[in-house]
Amino acid sequence: MENMEEKLMHLIKEQYNKTGGANGLDLWGVKEKLGITVDEMRELVNQLLNEKKIIKLNHLNGTSYTLPK
């Protein structure tokens, strides 16, 4: 699970750097890149949210995740 956490954090950091923190990473399709199930993705995201490594952005088109500012 550590490896999946590192991969997800890398994807989130890439999106953060690309957009300057304005937009988060939408998890649609990320589970295929990581090769994990929906339940594992949900567990991983909840763990990172609880550890305050990422934050959840709610916007009109859905939910995305980014690094805390």
C-alpha positions as CSV (number, residue, x, y, z in Angstrom):
1,M,0.0,0.0,0.0
2,E,3.0,2.3,0.6
3,N,3.9,2.1,-3.1
4,M,0.3,3.0,-4.1
5,E,0.4,6.0,-1.7
6,E,3.7,7.2,-3.3
7,K,2.3,6.9,-6.8
8,L,-0.9,8.7,-5.9
9,M,1.0,11.5,-4.1
10,H,3.2,11.8,-7.2
11,L,0.2,12.2,-9.5
12,I,-1.4,14.8,-7.1
13,K,1.9,16.7,-6.9
14,E,2.2,16.7,-10.7
15,Q,-1.3,18.2,-11.0
16,Y,-0.5,20.7,-8.2
17,N,2.7,21.9,-9.9
18,K,1.0,22.0,-13.4
19,T,-1.9,24.2,-12.2
20,G,-0.2,26.1,-9.4
21,G,-2.6,24.6,-6.9
22,A,-5.7,26.0,-8.6
23,N,-7.1,22.7,-9.7
24,G,-7.0,19.3,-8.0
25,L,-6.7,15.8,-9.4
26,D,-9.9,14.1,-10.4
27,L,-9.7,10.5,-9.4
28,W,-11.7,9.3,-12.4
29,G,-9.4,6.9,-14.2
30,V,-6.6,7.1,-11.7
31,K,-7.4,3.7,-10.3
32,E,-6.6,2.1,-13.7
33,K,-3.2,3.9,-13.7
34,L,-2.5,2.5,-10.3
35,G,-4.0,-0.9,-10.9
36,I,-6.2,-1.0,-7.8
37,T,-9.9,-1.5,-7.1
38,V,-12.4,1.2,-6.2
39,D,-12.4,0.1,-2.6
40,E,-8.6,0.2,-2.3
41,M,-8.7,3.7,-3.9
42,R,-11.3,4.9,-1.5
43,E,-9.4,3.5,1.5
44,L,-6.1,5.1,0.3
45,V,-7.8,8.5,-0.3
46,N,-9.5,8.4,3.2
47,Q,-6.1,7.5,4.8
48,L,-4.4,10.5,3.1
49,L,-7.2,12.8,4.0
50,N,-7.1,11.7,7.7
51,E,-3.3,12.2,7.7
52,K,-3.9,15.7,6.2
53,K,-1.5,15.0,3.3
54,I,-4.2,15.9,0.8
55,I,-7.3,18.0,0.8
56,K,-10.7,17.6,-0.9
57,L,-12.0,20.3,-3.3
58,N,-15.7,20.4,-3.9
59,H,-16.7,22.3,-7.1
60,L,-19.6,22.4,-9.5
61,N,-18.3,19.5,-11.6
62,G,-17.5,17.1,-8.9
63,T,-14.7,16.5,-6.4
64,S,-11.0,16.6,-6.8
65,Y,-8.0,16.3,-4.5
66,T,-4.9,18.5,-4.1
67,L,-2.1,19.3,-1.7
68,P,-2.9,21.6,1.3
69,K,-1.7,25.2,0.9
